[in-house]
């Protein structure tokens, strides 16, 4: 009886082990392709699943994440017969695990060969300069062609990038020389523009300085003229005031003539070498002598 008991326990343990082994948990961004007796049965998505022991099996575990395939450089020939080495990077995602499992053998090898063929066809229609300046166009064409070709395989190509474009060594040297000449030309242009700007600023500074000097000189001349005008006005006012006071004093004709003599004497003190004496002044001089004699007679003592 104990012998059968241990047999039952052993069978139960085996059944439990088989049951546990057939319970599978599908993780996020994963998919399990299940076959029953060698034929496709179903595709498990995220969650807890159990397969029938000995009849079903997991044929393939497929990652649904976006993947990157970096292919080695491929030799391509341009339209103008230049051989270049170009390596591509393909970003793709598996959208149908069943087609990916049964659609084609070695999908990655197929994508690599398809990328190389597509790249040669596109580059063969372009010249070297177009290849170097039209990366976006080449990337778009390759993505469209690869996406359409891989659709029956359950693969979606999201993006294609040309990683490196390596022309022959002699062409690289020529391109480097051309780029160096272009940089030197741009530096010369920038230097000339800087000198031009500096000259303009210098000229503007000199212009503003000249304007300021002219304004200062103008203001000085205006102030000097105003000072001279004010001095003339003061002299005229003083003269007018002297005439007014003289008129108020009611001078006699003899006094006026004496004042004229004083004015003539003041003029004679100048630097003139020839003086013309008016006849009126001569008569005044005679009158002055007579007055002097008369004054002398009055001062003499009487006998």
RANOR-V640985 format. One record per run of one state. SS is the DSSP state (alpha for helix, beta for strand, coil for the rest). FROM is the first residue (numbers start at 1). LEN is the number of residues. Records with the same first field share a line. If there is no record, write none. Layout:
SS = FROM-LEN ; FROM-LEN
This chain:
coil = 1-1 ; 22-1 ; 27-3 ; 37-2 ; 45-2 ; 51-5 ; 64-2 ; 71-3 ; 78-5 ; 95-2 ; 103-4 ; 124-4 ; 134-1 ; 154-1 ; 167-2 ; 249-4 ; 269-10 ; 300-4
alpha = 2-20 ; 97-6 ; 107-17 ; 128-6 ; 135-19 ; 169-80 ; 253-16 ; 279-21
beta = 23-4 ; 30-7 ; 39-6 ; 47-4 ; 56-8 ; 66-5 ; 74-4 ; 83-12 ; 155-12
